[in-house]
């Protein structure tokens, strides 16, 4: 009997030691960026969830978006497919390139290839001043373009996902991913204002443009600032512009310091290159739908490259702290950047109202990777318990809410990675 008790005490002691070692290892992995450590935190695991359940949740989210009855992905023939913004009845480079990023991260090569072929065939300009760029929106049923112009974030994601695909699958399986990425980049560097078409990046300010043409070249969208993606270009594009891309990454980080409010952490949907809010003819500047992506982008840069950690950690505390002050189960999805509620409410899907949106819940949770405060884990539990389903008033957005939810699960489970 005494021998049994001794064995049990020893087992508990060893298990405690192993647990302490595991916690120490997690803390150490979090201390180094993924680019040097090769490790990615699994915040769901740290929060106490089982790996089998984490894998199941991620698989369900993917199935809901790409295979289920409310899917946003549709196959076309034997070799193509597209992602659709259902509520706006179009396919746009934002969602198509997001779909490609999800596919390359989760090793869904057939989906990636189909979406790329569809994008290239129906949206990429093959000649003229816009050659190499993409029309940002199209009706997938009539194949009529809603606009010939580009939205710079679409190209940003296309290029990065193609570089990752090149690293992951090579370039001899039917698509030369590297060549396709370089075609966009090389075309970008040829744009000098001819036909009023410019580089995706304002070369004077080293900041991404809202759109690479006309007046849209002279201001920006904070949610397009992904310093981590520029670092990827500097590593893998190999087009001779490595230093410029590194400079863009540093400039993006400095820009985010300026455009995020010093108390709330909120940023405007659109901004001047100075970081000051930029209002448009269709809406006054405020924290709205585009803005939701900023905490996720900052968290990605924090986890992957870790070059601005002190500010990013402080930002996460401010941002999550502000949302918590509005109520963990009630915080709204649009604000003035000082945290007051907006007079103008931007509608979505025919609804013009503030709501507690899954998209913002999702991206806010990713900020927990930067926030060492104990209660930050509440945001991780919140997204774990969230569901992609219609709201009480019938509004349902499996496209934007769904993709941000998908990205959030990938980040928090350590499945959104630098593909080398």
PLY file of the C-alpha trace (Angstrom):
ply
format ascii 1.0
element vertex 420
property float x
property float y
property float z
element edge 419
property int vertex1
property int vertex2
end_header
0.00 0.00 0.00
2.80 2.41 0.96
4.57 1.54 -2.28
1.40 2.43 -4.22
1.07 5.78 -2.42
4.71 6.56 -3.07
4.26 5.75 -6.76
1.21 8.01 -6.98
3.02 10.91 -5.28
5.97 10.46 -7.63
3.65 10.42 -10.66
1.96 13.63 -9.56
5.33 15.27 -8.96
6.65 14.25 -12.37
3.45 15.37 -14.09
3.70 18.74 -12.35
7.29 19.08 -13.48
6.36 18.17 -17.03
3.53 20.69 -16.94
5.87 23.40 -15.68
8.36 22.53 -18.40
5.59 22.71 -20.99
4.49 26.14 -19.75
8.10 27.31 -19.79
8.51 25.99 -23.33
5.36 27.77 -24.48
6.57 31.03 -22.94
9.95 30.60 -24.61
8.40 29.87 -28.01
6.25 32.98 -27.65
9.36 35.00 -26.88
10.93 34.45 -30.28
9.28 35.27 -33.61
8.41 32.40 -35.90
10.91 33.50 -38.54
13.73 32.49 -36.16
12.09 29.87 -33.93
9.98 28.11 -36.55
7.31 27.77 -33.84
3.77 29.11 -33.68
1.73 29.46 -30.52
-1.46 27.46 -30.18
-3.49 29.75 -27.94
-6.44 27.35 -27.93
-4.20 24.64 -26.49
-2.80 27.10 -23.96
-6.39 27.98 -23.01
-7.05 24.33 -22.12
-8.76 22.96 -25.22
-7.84 19.51 -26.53
-5.88 19.28 -29.78
-8.44 16.88 -31.24
-11.20 19.42 -30.60
-9.09 22.23 -32.04
-8.51 20.24 -35.23
-12.21 19.46 -35.41
-13.22 23.10 -35.03
-10.81 24.21 -37.76
-12.00 21.44 -40.10
-15.64 22.40 -39.53
-14.96 26.07 -40.24
-13.26 25.14 -43.51
-16.07 22.76 -44.48
-18.71 25.41 -43.72
-17.02 27.94 -46.04
-15.84 25.69 -48.84
-18.14 22.65 -48.88
-21.34 23.14 -46.88
-24.81 24.44 -47.79
-23.82 28.01 -46.88
-20.46 27.81 -48.65
-18.86 30.78 -50.35
-16.70 28.67 -52.69
-18.11 27.33 -55.96
-16.44 25.04 -58.48
-16.63 25.84 -62.17
-16.06 22.98 -64.58
-13.11 20.66 -64.15
-10.42 23.15 -63.26
-11.77 26.43 -61.89
-13.63 27.86 -58.91
-14.34 31.16 -57.16
-15.15 32.68 -53.79
-18.23 34.90 -53.68
-19.33 37.75 -51.43
-22.88 36.44 -51.31
-24.48 39.49 -49.72
-23.08 41.76 -52.45
-23.69 39.28 -55.27
-20.15 39.45 -56.61
-16.73 37.86 -56.54
-13.96 40.21 -55.52
-10.18 40.00 -55.39
-10.33 40.39 -51.61
-12.19 37.12 -51.09
-10.58 35.24 -53.98
-7.09 35.96 -52.65
-8.22 35.21 -49.08
-9.52 31.87 -50.33
-6.14 31.16 -51.89
-4.35 32.03 -48.63
-6.62 29.68 -46.66
-6.01 26.95 -49.26
-2.22 27.19 -49.26
-2.07 27.31 -45.46
-4.28 24.23 -45.11
-2.74 22.33 -48.05
-5.85 22.47 -50.26
-3.99 22.55 -53.57
-6.98 21.83 -55.82
-8.95 24.73 -54.34
-5.95 27.05 -54.63
-5.33 26.14 -58.27
-8.99 26.48 -59.22
-9.36 29.93 -57.67
-6.13 31.13 -59.23
-7.11 29.93 -62.72
-10.52 31.61 -62.40
-8.95 34.85 -61.15
-6.41 34.89 -63.95
-8.94 34.12 -66.67
-11.74 36.47 -65.67
-10.12 39.28 -63.65
-6.47 39.74 -64.58
-5.82 42.34 -67.26
-3.72 40.86 -70.03
-2.88 44.10 -71.84
-3.10 47.88 -71.60
-2.11 50.22 -68.76
-3.56 47.81 -66.16
-1.69 44.75 -67.51
-0.96 42.27 -64.71
-3.43 43.91 -62.30
-6.92 42.59 -61.53
-10.41 44.04 -61.82
-11.52 44.04 -58.20
-15.17 42.97 -58.63
-17.15 40.82 -61.05
-20.60 39.27 -61.31
-19.76 35.54 -61.24
-22.94 34.60 -63.08
-22.77 37.04 -66.02
-18.95 37.46 -65.79
-19.43 41.18 -66.26
-16.85 43.22 -64.39
-18.34 45.72 -61.95
-15.12 47.72 -62.18
-11.98 47.54 -64.29
-9.88 49.03 -61.51
-7.89 47.27 -58.80
-8.11 47.22 -55.03
-4.54 47.04 -53.80
-5.13 44.50 -51.05
-6.25 41.89 -53.58
-2.93 41.98 -55.37
-1.14 42.01 -52.00
-2.74 38.70 -51.02
-2.45 37.17 -54.51
1.31 37.80 -54.58
1.94 36.50 -51.05
-0.20 33.38 -51.45
1.48 32.58 -54.80
4.94 32.89 -53.21
3.83 30.55 -50.43
2.41 28.11 -53.00
5.72 28.15 -54.84
7.55 27.28 -51.63
5.02 24.61 -50.65
4.26 22.79 -53.90
7.05 23.81 -56.26
6.43 25.21 -59.73
6.15 22.11 -61.90
2.72 20.73 -60.97
0.76 22.62 -63.63
1.10 26.20 -62.42
4.36 28.09 -62.08
3.35 29.94 -58.92
6.58 31.90 -58.66
6.29 33.07 -62.26
2.71 34.20 -61.65
3.71 36.12 -58.52
6.58 37.75 -60.36
4.33 38.70 -63.24
2.19 40.80 -60.88
5.22 42.30 -59.16
7.08 43.01 -62.40
3.94 44.61 -63.87
3.60 46.69 -60.71
7.08 48.12 -61.13
6.32 49.16 -64.70
3.36 51.33 -63.67
4.53 54.95 -63.84
1.25 56.85 -64.09
0.65 56.11 -67.76
-3.10 55.89 -68.22
-3.38 57.15 -64.62
-2.26 53.70 -63.36
0.44 53.45 -60.69
2.41 51.06 -58.53
0.34 49.31 -55.85
2.65 51.01 -53.37
3.01 54.76 -53.35
6.74 54.80 -54.01
7.28 58.24 -52.47
5.65 57.34 -49.17
6.48 53.60 -49.29
2.88 52.84 -48.32
0.24 50.79 -50.06
-2.36 52.82 -51.95
-6.11 52.52 -51.56
-6.26 51.87 -55.29
-3.33 52.16 -57.71
-4.91 54.76 -59.95
-6.02 58.36 -59.93
-6.55 60.08 -56.61
-6.73 56.71 -54.81
-2.94 56.46 -55.20
-2.56 59.37 -52.77
-4.15 57.87 -49.66
-4.49 54.48 -48.03
-6.48 51.91 -46.07
-4.89 50.95 -42.71
-6.12 47.37 -43.08
-3.99 47.01 -46.23
-0.83 47.57 -44.17
0.62 44.09 -43.66
4.28 44.47 -42.74
4.61 40.70 -42.50
3.74 40.32 -46.19
6.41 42.81 -47.25
8.93 40.82 -45.23
7.82 37.73 -47.16
8.33 39.55 -50.45
11.81 40.61 -49.34
12.64 36.96 -48.62
11.07 35.15 -51.56
10.18 37.49 -54.44
13.84 37.81 -55.47
13.06 40.65 -57.87
15.81 43.05 -56.82
13.56 45.22 -54.65
14.31 43.51 -51.34
15.41 46.67 -49.51
12.37 48.58 -50.71
10.06 45.88 -49.33
11.91 45.90 -45.99
11.51 49.67 -45.91
7.79 49.27 -46.64
7.46 46.87 -43.72
9.10 49.34 -41.35
7.04 52.21 -42.77
3.82 50.21 -42.31
4.69 49.63 -38.66
5.37 53.34 -38.13
2.14 54.21 -39.94
0.12 51.94 -37.65
1.57 53.77 -34.63
0.19 57.01 -36.06
-3.20 55.87 -37.28
-4.27 53.86 -34.20
-5.80 56.00 -31.47
-3.48 56.40 -28.44
-6.21 55.39 -25.96
-8.66 53.10 -27.75
-6.34 51.55 -30.33
-9.06 52.11 -32.94
-8.14 53.16 -36.48
-10.14 54.69 -39.33
-11.22 52.66 -42.36
-9.29 55.06 -44.60
-6.35 57.32 -43.84
-3.88 59.79 -45.19
-0.29 58.58 -45.38
0.25 60.62 -42.22
-2.19 58.32 -40.43
-4.88 61.00 -40.13
-8.43 59.86 -40.93
-9.52 60.22 -44.56
-13.22 60.74 -45.26
-14.70 59.94 -48.66
-17.77 60.99 -50.59
-19.50 57.75 -49.53
-18.75 57.90 -45.79
-17.01 59.88 -43.06
-13.87 58.34 -41.59
-14.42 56.00 -38.64
-13.65 52.48 -37.38
-15.79 50.25 -39.60
-15.65 46.93 -41.47
-12.23 47.28 -43.12
-10.78 48.36 -39.78
-11.61 45.04 -38.16
-8.64 43.47 -39.97
-5.99 45.69 -38.39
-5.56 43.82 -35.06
-5.20 40.56 -36.98
-2.56 42.08 -39.28
-0.61 43.48 -36.35
-0.81 40.14 -34.53
0.52 38.35 -37.61
3.52 40.67 -37.76
4.10 40.22 -34.02
4.07 36.43 -34.28
5.98 36.07 -37.54
8.68 38.74 -37.32
8.53 40.38 -33.88
10.26 43.62 -34.87
7.88 46.00 -33.08
6.82 44.02 -30.06
6.77 46.70 -27.35
4.32 48.90 -29.23
2.28 45.93 -30.48
1.87 44.55 -26.95
0.71 47.95 -25.71
-1.64 48.27 -28.68
-3.25 44.91 -27.90
-3.89 45.95 -24.30
-5.47 49.22 -25.41
-7.57 47.67 -28.17
-8.86 44.70 -26.20
-9.28 46.90 -23.14
-11.50 49.28 -25.06
-13.70 46.48 -26.43
-13.96 44.97 -22.95
-15.14 48.36 -21.64
-18.05 48.15 -24.10
-18.98 44.70 -22.72
-17.51 41.37 -23.77
-20.88 40.18 -25.05
-22.08 43.52 -26.41
-19.23 45.54 -27.96
-20.36 47.18 -31.17
-18.70 46.91 -34.60
-18.44 50.58 -35.64
-16.99 53.50 -33.67
-15.48 56.91 -33.97
-11.80 56.35 -33.34
-12.06 58.02 -29.93
-14.46 55.24 -28.92
-17.74 57.12 -29.17
-20.55 55.64 -31.23
-20.72 56.92 -34.82
-23.40 59.24 -36.14
-23.10 57.64 -39.59
-23.59 53.87 -39.66
-22.33 52.01 -42.74
-24.85 49.44 -43.88
-24.12 45.83 -44.77
-26.36 43.35 -46.56
-29.30 45.74 -46.49
-29.02 46.29 -42.73
-27.97 49.65 -41.31
-27.32 48.97 -37.67
-24.63 48.37 -35.10
-24.23 44.78 -34.04
-21.93 42.46 -32.07
-20.19 41.08 -35.14
-18.41 37.76 -35.52
-15.81 39.34 -37.79
-14.65 41.77 -35.10
-14.92 39.14 -32.37
-12.60 37.03 -34.53
-9.89 39.57 -35.20
-10.00 40.92 -31.64
-9.21 37.40 -30.41
-6.02 37.24 -32.46
-4.70 40.20 -30.44
-4.45 37.86 -27.45
-1.21 36.58 -28.99
0.25 40.00 -28.15
-1.49 40.65 -24.82
0.13 39.12 -21.72
-2.68 40.24 -19.40
-4.38 37.22 -17.83
-7.89 38.29 -18.80
-6.90 38.48 -22.47
-7.68 34.77 -22.63
-11.35 35.76 -22.39
-11.21 36.75 -26.06
-9.85 33.31 -26.98
-12.68 31.59 -25.10
-15.14 33.96 -26.76
-14.12 33.06 -30.29
-14.00 29.38 -29.36
-17.65 29.57 -28.32
-18.74 31.75 -31.27
-20.66 30.32 -34.21
-20.97 31.25 -37.85
-24.74 31.47 -38.08
-27.48 34.01 -38.86
-28.04 36.82 -36.36
-31.40 37.18 -34.64
-32.60 39.67 -37.26
-31.73 37.31 -40.13
-28.49 38.99 -41.22
-25.88 36.41 -42.23
-22.47 36.95 -43.76
-20.52 33.72 -44.27
-18.20 35.66 -46.60
-16.63 38.45 -44.54
-17.56 37.26 -41.05
-16.75 33.73 -42.18
-13.33 34.41 -43.66
-12.22 36.53 -40.70
-13.46 33.75 -38.41
-11.47 31.23 -40.46
-8.31 33.33 -40.33
-8.75 33.80 -36.57
-8.99 30.06 -35.93
-5.90 29.52 -38.08
-3.88 32.14 -36.19
-4.98 31.01 -32.73
-4.29 27.33 -33.47
-0.84 28.03 -34.92
-1.93 27.03 -38.42
-1.30 30.37 -40.18
2.40 30.18 -40.93
5.33 31.41 -42.96
5.67 28.80 -45.70
9.34 28.44 -46.54
0 1
1 2
2 3
3 4
4 5
5 6
6 7
7 8
8 9
9 10
10 11
11 12
12 13
13 14
14 15
15 16
16 17
17 18
18 19
19 20
20 21
21 22
22 23
23 24
24 25
25 26
26 27
27 28
28 29
29 30
30 31
31 32
32 33
33 34
34 35
35 36
36 37
37 38
38 39
39 40
40 41
41 42
42 43
43 44
44 45
45 46
46 47
47 48
48 49
49 50
50 51
51 52
52 53
53 54
54 55
55 56
56 57
57 58
58 59
59 60
60 61
61 62
62 63
63 64
64 65
65 66
66 67
67 68
68 69
69 70
70 71
71 72
72 73
73 74
74 75
75 76
76 77
77 78
78 79
79 80
80 81
81 82
82 83
83 84
84 85
85 86
86 87
87 88
88 89
89 90
90 91
91 92
92 93
93 94
94 95
95 96
96 97
97 98
98 99
99 100
100 101
101 102
102 103
103 104
104 105
105 106
106 107
107 108
108 109
109 110
110 111
111 112
112 113
113 114
114 115
115 116
116 117
117 118
118 119
119 120
120 121
121 122
122 123
123 124
124 125
125 126
126 127
127 128
128 129
129 130
130 131
131 132
132 133
133 134
134 135
135 136
136 137
137 138
138 139
139 140
140 141
141 142
142 143
143 144
144 145
145 146
146 147
147 148
148 149
149 150
150 151
151 152
152 153
153 154
154 155
155 156
156 157
157 158
158 159
159 160
160 161
161 162
162 163
163 164
164 165
165 166
166 167
167 168
168 169
169 170
170 171
171 172
172 173
173 174
174 175
175 176
176 177
177 178
178 179
179 180
180 181
181 182
182 183
183 184
184 185
185 186
186 187
187 188
188 189
189 190
190 191
191 192
192 193
193 194
194 195
195 196
196 197
197 198
198 199
199 200
200 201
201 202
202 203
203 204
204 205
205 206
206 207
207 208
208 209
209 210
210 211
211 212
212 213
213 214
214 215
215 216
216 217
217 218
218 219
219 220
220 221
221 222
222 223
223 224
224 225
225 226
226 227
227 228
228 229
229 230
230 231
231 232
232 233
233 234
234 235
235 236
236 237
237 238
238 239
239 240
240 241
241 242
242 243
243 244
244 245
245 246
246 247
247 248
248 249
249 250
250 251
251 252
252 253
253 254
254 255
255 256
256 257
257 258
258 259
259 260
260 261
261 262
262 263
263 264
264 265
265 266
266 267
267 268
268 269
269 270
270 271
271 272
272 273
273 274
274 275
275 276
276 277
277 278
278 279
279 280
280 281
281 282
282 283
283 284
284 285
285 286
286 287
287 288
288 289
289 290
290 291
291 292
292 293
293 294
294 295
295 296
296 297
297 298
298 299
299 300
300 301
301 302
302 303
303 304
304 305
305 306
306 307
307 308
308 309
309 310
310 311
311 312
312 313
313 314
314 315
315 316
316 317
317 318
318 319
319 320
320 321
321 322
322 323
323 324
324 325
325 326
326 327
327 328
328 329
329 330
330 331
331 332
332 333
333 334
334 335
335 336
336 337
337 338
338 339
339 340
340 341
341 342
342 343
343 344
344 345
345 346
346 347
347 348
348 349
349 350
350 351
351 352
352 353
353 354
354 355
355 356
356 357
357 358
358 359
359 360
360 361
361 362
362 363
363 364
364 365
365 366
366 367
367 368
368 369
369 370
370 371
371 372
372 373
373 374
374 375
375 376
376 377
377 378
378 379
379 380
380 381
381 382
382 383
383 384
384 385
385 386
386 387
387 388
388 389
389 390
390 391
391 392
392 393
393 394
394 395
395 396
396 397
397 398
398 399
399 400
400 401
401 402
402 403
403 404
404 405
405 406
406 407
407 408
408 409
409 410
410 411
411 412
412 413
413 414
414 415
415 416
416 417
417 418
418 419
